Amino acid sequence: MNRTEFILTTAIILFVAFALGWFANWLVHRFTRVRQSDVADLDRMSQELHEAEETRDQAITYLQQREAELTNQLNQTEAELRAAMEGLREARHEAEELRGQLHRH
């Protein structure tokens, strides 16, 4: 093989390697390229997720407020019940005293 054949063979090999590399790069980019519709879907899902998180936060806040209101109402009702029971106890005690005074007379 003379010098010209060697250079020509080397040039062809290098050109084929370049063409294969370019084709492989094109294939990789072709299959990994993100489509505009995929980006739009991701944006839409992101917005929906954000809205769902806001709704969840609002629901949690509402439930916490409602729980505090109900706890307060329960405490007030229990205090009223204790006061009523104490009044009833005093009324029974007073009634017993009056019965005792009536029996003595």
C-alpha positions as CSV (number, residue, x, y, z in Angstrom):
1,M,0.0,0.0,0.0
2,N,1.5,3.2,-1.1
3,R,1.1,6.6,0.6
4,T,-1.9,7.8,-1.4
5,E,-3.9,4.6,-0.8
6,F,-3.1,4.8,2.9
7,I,-4.3,8.5,3.1
8,L,-7.4,7.6,1.1
9,T,-8.2,4.6,3.3
10,T,-7.6,6.6,6.4
11,A,-9.8,9.5,5.1
12,I,-12.7,7.0,4.3
13,I,-12.4,5.4,7.7
14,L,-12.5,8.8,9.4
15,F,-15.5,9.9,7.3
16,V,-17.4,6.7,8.1
17,A,-16.6,7.2,11.8
18,F,-17.8,10.8,11.6
19,A,-21.0,9.8,9.8
20,L,-21.7,7.0,12.3
21,G,-21.1,9.5,15.2
22,W,-23.3,12.1,13.7
23,F,-26.1,9.5,13.1
24,A,-25.8,8.2,16.7
25,N,-26.0,11.8,18.0
26,W,-29.0,12.5,15.8
27,L,-30.7,9.3,17.1
28,V,-30.0,10.2,20.7
29,H,-31.4,13.7,20.3
30,R,-34.4,12.4,18.4
31,F,-35.4,10.1,21.2
32,T,-34.5,12.3,24.1
33,R,-36.1,15.5,22.8
34,V,-38.8,16.9,24.9
35,R,-42.0,17.7,23.0
36,Q,-43.9,21.0,23.5
37,S,-47.0,19.0,24.4
38,D,-45.1,17.2,27.1
39,V,-43.9,20.5,28.5
40,A,-47.5,21.8,28.4
41,D,-48.7,18.7,30.2
42,L,-46.1,19.1,32.9
43,D,-47.0,22.8,33.3
44,R,-50.7,21.9,33.6
45,M,-50.0,19.1,36.1
46,S,-47.8,21.5,38.1
47,Q,-50.6,24.1,38.2
48,E,-53.1,21.5,39.3
49,L,-50.8,20.2,42.0
50,H,-50.3,23.7,43.3
51,E,-54.1,24.3,43.4
52,A,-54.6,21.0,45.2
53,E,-52.0,21.9,47.8
54,E,-53.7,25.3,48.3
55,T,-57.0,23.6,48.7
56,R,-55.6,21.1,51.2
57,D,-54.0,24.0,53.2
58,Q,-57.3,25.8,53.3
59,A,-59.1,22.7,54.4
60,I,-56.5,22.1,57.1
61,T,-56.9,25.7,58.3
62,Y,-60.7,25.4,58.3
63,L,-60.6,22.1,60.2
64,Q,-58.2,23.6,62.8
65,Q,-60.5,26.6,63.3
66,R,-63.6,24.4,63.5
67,E,-61.8,22.1,66.0
68,A,-60.9,25.1,68.2
69,E,-64.5,26.4,68.0
70,L,-65.9,23.0,69.0
71,T,-63.4,22.6,71.8
72,N,-64.3,26.0,73.1
73,Q,-68.0,25.2,72.9
74,L,-67.5,21.8,74.6
75,N,-65.5,23.5,77.4
76,Q,-68.3,26.1,77.8
77,T,-71.0,23.3,77.9
78,E,-69.0,21.3,80.5
79,A,-68.7,24.5,82.6
80,E,-72.4,25.1,82.4
81,L,-73.1,21.4,83.2
82,R,-70.8,21.7,86.3
83,A,-72.6,24.9,87.4
84,A,-76.0,23.3,86.9
85,M,-75.0,20.2,88.8
86,E,-73.6,22.3,91.6
87,G,-76.9,24.3,91.7
88,L,-78.9,21.1,91.7
89,R,-76.7,19.7,94.5
90,E,-77.3,22.9,96.5
91,A,-81.0,22.8,95.8
92,R,-81.2,19.2,97.0
93,H,-79.3,20.0,100.1
94,E,-81.5,23.0,100.8
95,A,-84.6,20.8,100.2
96,E,-83.3,18.2,102.7
97,E,-82.7,21.0,105.2
98,L,-86.3,22.3,104.7
99,R,-87.7,18.7,105.0
100,G,-85.7,18.3,108.2
101,Q,-87.1,21.6,109.6
102,L,-90.7,20.5,108.7
103,H,-90.3,17.2,110.4
104,R,-89.0,18.9,113.5
105,H,-92.0,21.2,113.8
